[in-house]
């Protein structure tokens, strides 16, 4: 099975993605949503909270598992996808679009260098 891996963002080994423009939008990959199965709940930080690179910032719960969400980069949360409170299935339906999780104002641009590009991530999930 092949998965969509857009080349306009960076990826963590734990399957979160981040855009490199500001604010940085964060979500989970097509591969991750498929592995989780039907997402039934997403717990996210509040606007104004600070998240730290490579540390858990939330939880995604599916009918199969509960998984921590890890921050691709550090920064202040400037927006949270409020639609996910009532429609967590958006993570499955459109993981790179309407299923985004949050937006952050990065505090250290150099952390993007620690992330994989689409080719590297595609090799990881192949």
DRENDRENVEX-720381 format. One line per field, with one value per residue (C-alpha): residue number from 1; residue in one letter; x, y, z. Coordinates in nm, 3 decimals. Example, Ala and Ser with C-alpha at 12.3 -4.5 7.8 and 13.67 -1.06 7.14 Angstrom:
seq	1_2
type	a_s
xx	1.230_1.367
yy	-0.450_-0.106
zz	0.780_0.714
END
This chain:
seq	1_2_3_4_5_6_7_8_9_10_11_12_13_14_15_16_17_18_19_20_21_22_23_24_25_26_27_28_29_30_31_32_33_34_35_36_37_38_39_40_41_42_43_44_45_46_47_48_49_50_51_52_53_54_55_56_57_58_59_60_61_62_63_64_65_66_67_68_69_70_71_72_73_74_75_76_77_78_79_80_81_82_83_84_85_86_87_88_89_90_91_92_93_94_95_96_97_98_99_100_101_102_103_104_105_106_107_108_109_110_111_112_113_114_115_116_117_118_119_120_121_122_123_124_125_126
type	x_x_x_x_x_x_x_x_x_x_x_x_x_x_x_x_x_x_x_x_x_x_x_x_x_x_x_x_x_x_x_x_x_x_x_x_x_x_x_x_x_x_x_x_x_x_x_x_x_x_x_x_x_x_x_x_x_x_x_x_x_x_x_x_x_x_x_x_x_x_x_x_x_x_x_x_x_x_x_x_x_x_x_x_x_x_x_x_x_x_x_x_x_x_x_x_x_x_x_x_x_x_x_x_x_x_x_x_x_x_x_x_x_x_x_x_x_x_x_x_x_x_x_x_x_x
xx	0.000_0.134_0.070_0.053_0.373_0.356_0.697_0.605_0.655_0.893_0.838_0.925_1.008_0.698_0.483_0.396_0.442_0.514_0.501_0.807_0.621_0.490_0.283_0.395_0.101_0.131_-0.054_-0.004_0.081_-0.143_0.053_-0.007_-0.382_-0.405_-0.211_-0.430_-0.761_-1.071_-0.974_-1.235_-1.069_-0.784_-0.641_-0.445_-0.280_-0.445_-0.356_-0.072_0.083_0.442_0.540_0.893_1.068_1.043_0.828_0.464_0.209_-0.115_-0.289_-0.477_-0.717_-0.853_-1.057_-0.724_-0.487_-0.401_-0.086_0.109_0.163_0.519_0.622_0.822_0.962_0.939_0.719_0.405_0.068_-0.109_-0.407_-0.577_-0.803_-1.132_-1.317_-1.147_-1.345_-1.665_-1.513_-1.199_-1.253_-1.112_-0.768_-0.853_-1.037_-0.786_-0.464_-0.280_-0.577_-0.880_-0.733_-0.444_-0.387_-0.238_-0.030_0.277_0.514_0.852_1.106_1.413_1.421_1.726_1.504_1.362_1.704_1.636_1.326_1.306_1.212_0.940_1.187_1.346_1.007_0.874_1.168_1.092_0.733_0.804
yy	0.000_0.343_0.652_1.019_1.202_1.568_1.719_2.065_1.969_1.793_1.477_1.329_0.958_0.932_1.035_1.397_1.651_2.024_2.295_2.517_2.845_3.055_2.981_2.620_2.384_2.039_1.713_1.339_1.159_0.955_0.647_0.726_0.777_0.449_0.261_0.409_0.326_0.532_0.832_0.895_1.164_1.414_1.592_1.907_2.188_2.529_2.839_3.017_2.695_2.614_2.281_2.138_1.966_1.586_1.591_1.482_1.764_1.570_1.240_1.083_0.802_0.554_0.237_0.048_0.248_0.562_0.737_1.038_1.324_1.462_1.816_1.846_2.180_2.394_2.698_2.870_2.729_3.005_2.803_2.471_2.295_2.334_2.123_1.813_1.844_1.749_1.580_1.382_1.171_1.462_1.326_1.012_1.184_1.460_1.428_1.698_1.936_1.971_1.716_1.941_1.955_2.291_2.586_2.708_3.003_2.825_2.939_2.773_2.747_2.518_2.235_2.192_2.051_1.752_1.655_1.426_1.547_1.365_1.126_1.023_0.979_0.784_0.543_0.500_0.390_0.181
zz	0.000_-0.080_0.127_0.040_0.150_0.039_-0.030_0.102_0.470_0.710_0.914_1.251_1.277_1.502_1.198_1.275_0.995_1.001_0.739_0.723_0.673_0.963_1.149_1.130_1.087_1.250_1.186_1.154_0.832_0.606_0.718_1.087_1.048_0.857_1.126_1.401_1.235_1.309_1.524_1.795_2.013_1.993_2.300_2.215_2.413_2.445_2.247_2.425_2.555_2.464_2.311_2.300_2.009_2.027_2.345_2.372_2.335_2.304_2.247_1.959_2.044_1.792_1.809_1.804_2.023_2.215_2.091_2.209_1.965_1.947_1.859_1.536_1.657_1.971_1.992_2.113_2.009_1.815_1.688_1.758_1.507_1.695_1.435_1.578_1.904_1.720_1.416_1.513_1.202_0.997_1.092_0.892_0.610_0.532_0.739_0.540_0.507_0.735_0.979_1.088_1.465_1.561_1.448_1.630_1.616_1.606_1.865_1.705_1.325_1.342_1.474_1.122_1.029_1.259_1.060_0.756_0.410_0.212_0.043_0.373_0.540_0.241_0.277_0.648_0.588_0.275
END
